[in-house]
Amino acid sequence: MTTPPNLPEASDGLSGNGRVYSGLNSSYFDGDAPVSHAVTLLVDNVAQVLEIGLPGSAQPGVRWPVDEIRQLDDTAGSEGVILRWTGDPLARLHLADPDLLRHLPHLNRRAPPKGRGRLAAWALAAVAGVAIQIGILVPLLADRLATFVPPAGERALGEATFEQIREALADTGLPPLNTCDNEDGLAALEAMLTGLGVERGTEDAVKVFVLDHEMVNAFALPGGYVVFFRGMIDAAISPNEIAAVMAHEVGHVENRDPTRHALRSAGSIGILGLLFGDFAGGAAVLFLTEQLISASYSQGAESGADEYAYVALEDAEVSPAALGDMFERLRDKYGDTDGIVSHFVSHPTLTSRIDRSRAVVREGAQYGDIISADDWDALKAVCD
Amino acid sequence: MPAGWHHGASRVTTSLTDIAPPPVPEKGLDVWFVGSRSALFWLALKSGFWTVLTLGFYRFWMKTRLRRWYWSSIRPGGHPLEYVGDPWEKLLGFFIAVVILTFYIGIVNLLLMFVSFSLFQSSFVGYSASFLGVIPVWFYAQYRARRYVLARTRWRGVRFGLEKGAWGYAWRALVHWLITICSLGLLWPRMTFWLEKYKTDRTYFGSAKLVQGGRWPMLYRAAIPFAVAVLMSGLIVVWLVWLDPLIPNSANPFGDIFSELESAEEFGFALFGWDRPMRLLLLIPASVLLIYGAVHYRFVTKRILADHKHSDGVRLHSSLNGLRVSMIYVLGTTIAYSILVVGLLAIVLLVFGLLGPEAFLDEQLGMGDPLGDFPKWLAIGIIAVSYLSLFLFWGVLHHVFVTFPLMRHMALTLSLHNVAGLAQVSQRARDEFAEAEGFAEALDLGAAI
């Protein structure tokens, strides 16, 4: 600093307990005109005020109580500080001499945030808005609209999603994951569909694919796409279990669950991106992919598809308990949280669904197999 | 510090009896810049760290603190600018914007996707419409954010301000963009000028209104380097494709080159069959020149526009150097990236050392998953923390090596000429502005500071 050492105490009788500080290079701004005022500085120890005199100005000086003086935060540069008084939001003292600061006890005391009630109200509104939107409004609208999407639109949506999933599951830089195309195996799947009484041969008919991947899962997409992973077929010990899963997925298709789901995520993803901002924008994309693969439906949609499957299986003279058998094997093999997570395995109410499938079995009914043993062998070899 | 005041006073006066003569008006003011890089580094790192820890909520405080720091570094006539924005009001503004925008974005996106699939059988139309629909809101938010920042900026205790007019700005910006696109970019300077004039003519310092003078054709000279770069790239492409083709005797030279460029594997082989493929290296200086041209245009137009800004009795002058700014951009970004890459390599080596080389090999062969033995939440947690830290570090480096030198150069090259009018300025009323810059925050605008 270029300022001289402290000037001697005032001896002119203005204040016996006052201490004068150099106002050299300091300036005062009154918060009205952008004009710098030269200052004289005096700390009155009795009255506990800082007297800022404004020589050469038409204005009288000002008195700031020392315990109500605050320093501006995060100021760049090492020379000088800027002071303000809590009683005047506009006036500023640019202080060059830091010696004075030791008389100011609460330089860094913060004021409580203003309008906390209002802030809390809007925070609540924001949380409620997002919750209502994602939890109620978007699903409600999606459910209504899903029934109006024409079949061609659904097929396009399903096709696009199917391609995305195949690309996401393939390693980077490689072509999309293969579908299995062993003709005998596909014929066995066809026989299974016919056995379940699913509509065949039309444009809107269900299309079944097997993806060459070890994941134990199956899912339905808009436009009647039902997709099995090879791992699912490997894990089954009887064709009836595959038939049960297929009937369940066809149930989703019939109830248009995949279309609803796609519309819901179109509405919800934008909101999530909005909330997290560029800070975690990429995470929203990851979330989208995750959602596509492990498409988890609401509990109601799952039991709806289960009910559809029981009826279809019953009509095909296959025991509905096959669905429960399949669930049980998956649960025993993979547990609830570990390993490859399929939406069957991770579903919390799996046990009740297993029990339910066994409960709908008619006493003394004669159940058979959905396809012949030869067809079952062909299906097991569909990816070879 | 402003000199020329009489500092003989050892006598303390709290009331003045004699009326002093009015102060002699200053002739002109230079702008100083006092902040140091290391102080900024620690401030950015510290506040960025809290932002990561609080899952992003601290970003309102981070932004406020960084702005306070930058503003107080910039000192026209030795007196710092002051940023008085409050993090709590930013948080409130963000909540308000979320409430309004969730309904817009959620419901509108859903309807658009529905229409897109029902009528056009593809998601593309829906996504495009959704994107186009956000553009006016984007301009609106940009203007509102500027209004908020100006309303919270003071110099010598006097507030800046921007008049209302965000929707006016949004539709003008849309029309100007349309004209610019239709004219293949030839009328870009016209857009730059008129949009800047719209904003400047609504800007106040206290009671003083700022005016943007000049005419739009004056900005063409800032576009010369970019025009040269475009011309040069065009000539190179014409030479390589039609005049002396890379692929001799091809019926469709352009399409063939692109189809071969697309598949990287074929590209390697194709190069051998091409005629003097080294000529492709000419595209490197051309693209460097394009980047320089773009930065030059952006900042030299700022200089020209600043030179034509004035208020009653006050003139602005800028001597900003386009080449210098481009160097700051290129060098700063390069330095920031290099440090980031070195840091990433260090992390990879650390993982390599901890898990052993087999983990990587297995991953490559698709035999195992190095994180497979961990519980899923832990793996996700580690990935999330690394992702956020990377984001944080990139932000800090960008502040230190790009934003800081840019601000410094822009501040130091700016000066006020003929400031006699300052004495006539008086304070303006506070612009309350409940939603602060919430819309810009929600739509990710103005991420710099």
Contacts between the chains, C-beta under 8 A, distances in Angstrom:
chain1	res1	chain2	res2	distance
A	7	B	10	5.5
A	10	B	11	7.9
A	10	B	12	5.9
A	12	B	11	6.4
A	12	B	12	7.7
A	14	B	12	5.7
A	15	B	12	7.9
A	18	B	12	7.3
A	20	B	10	6.8
A	20	B	12	6.2
A	23	B	7	7.1
A	23	B	9	6.8
A	24	B	7	5.2
A	25	B	1	4.6
A	27	B	1	7.5
A	27	B	2	7.0
A	27	B	79	7.3
A	29	B	79	7.9
A	29	B	156	5.0
A	29	B	157	3.5
A	29	B	158	7.9
A	30	B	157	6.7
A	31	B	157	4.4
A	31	B	158	7.5
A	31	B	427	6.2
A	32	B	157	7.6
A	32	B	158	7.6
A	32	B	426	5.5
A	32	B	427	4.8
A	33	B	158	7.2
A	33	B	206	7.8
A	33	B	423	6.9
A	33	B	425	6.2
A	33	B	426	5.7
A	33	B	427	7.6
A	34	B	155	6.4
A	34	B	156	3.8
A	34	B	157	6.9
A	34	B	158	4.5
A	34	B	205	7.6
A	34	B	206	6.5
A	34	B	422	5.4
A	34	B	425	5.4
A	35	B	23	6.7
A	35	B	156	7.1
A	35	B	422	7.1
A	35	B	423	6.1
A	36	B	2	5.4
A	36	B	5	7.8
A	36	B	79	6.7
A	36	B	156	6.6
A	38	B	5	4.3
A	38	B	6	7.0
A	38	B	7	6.4
A	38	B	9	7.5
A	40	B	9	4.7
A	40	B	10	7.8
A	40	B	11	7.3
A	40	B	12	5.0
A	40	B	13	6.7
A	41	B	12	8.0
A	42	B	12	4.6
A	51	B	12	6.4
A	51	B	14	5.4
A	53	B	9	7.3
A	53	B	12	5.2
A	53	B	13	4.7
A	53	B	14	5.6
A	54	B	16	6.8
A	55	B	6	7.5
A	55	B	9	4.8
A	55	B	13	6.2
A	55	B	16	7.0
A	55	B	20	7.6
A	56	B	5	7.1
A	56	B	6	6.3
A	56	B	20	4.3
A	56	B	23	7.4
A	57	B	16	6.7
A	57	B	20	6.3
A	58	B	16	7.2
A	58	B	19	5.7
A	58	B	20	6.9
A	59	B	16	7.4
A	60	B	14	6.4
A	60	B	15	4.5
A	60	B	16	6.2
A	61	B	13	6.5
A	61	B	14	4.0
A	61	B	15	6.8
A	61	B	16	7.6
A	63	B	14	7.0
A	72	B	68	7.4
A	72	B	72	7.3
A	72	B	82	6.8
A	73	B	65	7.3
A	73	B	68	6.3
A	74	B	43	6.7
A	74	B	65	4.8
A	74	B	66	7.9
A	74	B	68	4.1
A	74	B	69	4.7
A	74	B	72	7.2
A	75	B	68	7.2
A	75	B	69	7.4
A	75	B	72	4.4
A	75	B	80	7.1
A	76	B	34	5.6
A	76	B	35	3.5
A	76	B	36	7.6
A	76	B	39	6.6
A	76	B	40	7.8
A	76	B	69	5.1
A	76	B	70	7.5
A	76	B	72	4.7
A	76	B	73	3.9
A	76	B	80	7.6
A	77	B	34	3.5
A	77	B	35	6.4
A	77	B	36	7.9
A	77	B	72	7.1
A	77	B	73	6.8
A	77	B	80	7.8
A	79	B	34	7.7
A	82	B	72	7.6
A	82	B	80	7.1
A	82	B	82	7.2
A	90	B	157	5.5
A	90	B	427	6.8
A	91	B	157	6.5
A	92	B	82	7.3
A	92	B	157	5.1
A	94	B	79	6.7
A	94	B	80	8.0
A	96	B	1	7.2
A	113	B	86	7.7
A	113	B	88	4.2
A	114	B	88	7.2
A	115	B	88	7.7
A	115	B	92	7.4
A	118	B	92	6.9
A	119	B	88	6.3
A	119	B	91	6.7
A	119	B	92	5.1
A	119	B	95	7.5
A	122	B	92	5.6
A	122	B	95	4.0
A	122	B	96	5.7
A	122	B	99	6.9
A	123	B	91	7.9
A	123	B	95	5.3
A	125	B	95	6.9
A	125	B	99	5.0
A	126	B	94	7.9
A	126	B	95	4.1
A	126	B	96	7.9
A	126	B	98	4.4
A	126	B	99	5.2
A	126	B	102	7.9
A	129	B	98	6.7
A	129	B	99	4.7
A	129	B	102	5.1
A	129	B	103	7.0
A	130	B	98	6.9
A	130	B	102	5.5
A	133	B	102	5.1
A	133	B	103	6.7
A	133	B	106	4.8
A	133	B	107	7.7
A	134	B	106	7.5
A	137	B	106	7.2
A	137	B	107	6.9
A	138	B	106	5.6
A	138	B	107	7.5
A	138	B	110	6.1
A	141	B	107	6.8
A	141	B	110	5.8
A	141	B	111	7.9
A	142	B	110	6.4
A	145	B	110	7.3
A	145	B	111	7.8
A	145	B	114	4.7
A	148	B	114	7.5
A	148	B	118	6.9
A	149	B	114	6.6
A	149	B	117	5.7
A	149	B	118	5.3
A	150	B	118	5.7
A	152	B	121	5.4
A	153	B	117	3.9
A	153	B	118	4.8
A	153	B	119	7.7
A	153	B	121	5.4
A	154	B	117	7.3
A	155	B	121	7.6
A	156	B	117	6.4
A	156	B	121	3.8
A	156	B	122	5.7
A	157	B	117	5.2
A	157	B	123	7.2
A	160	B	122	7.2
A	160	B	123	6.1
A	171	B	366	6.9
A	262	B	113	7.8
A	263	B	110	5.8
A	263	B	113	6.2
A	263	B	114	6.2
A	264	B	110	7.8
A	266	B	109	5.5
A	266	B	110	5.5
A	266	B	112	8.0
A	266	B	113	3.9
A	266	B	126	7.5
A	267	B	106	4.6
A	267	B	107	6.8
A	267	B	109	5.5
A	267	B	110	3.6
A	267	B	113	7.8
A	268	B	106	6.8
A	269	B	109	7.9
A	270	B	105	4.3
A	270	B	106	6.1
A	270	B	109	4.5
A	270	B	130	7.5
A	271	B	102	5.1
A	271	B	105	6.0
A	271	B	106	4.8
A	274	B	98	6.7
A	274	B	101	5.8
A	274	B	102	6.6
A	274	B	105	5.7
A	274	B	442	5.5
A	274	B	443	7.8
A	275	B	98	6.7
A	276	B	56	6.8
A	277	B	56	7.0
A	277	B	59	8.0
A	277	B	441	6.9
A	277	B	442	7.1
A	277	B	444	5.4
A	278	B	444	4.4
A	278	B	447	5.9
A	279	B	51	7.6
A	279	B	56	4.5
A	279	B	59	6.7
A	279	B	388	7.7
A	279	B	391	6.9
A	280	B	56	6.8
A	280	B	387	8.0
A	280	B	388	7.5
A	281	B	444	7.2
A	282	B	387	7.2
A	283	B	384	7.6
A	283	B	387	7.7
A	337	B	376	7.4
A	341	B	376	7.8
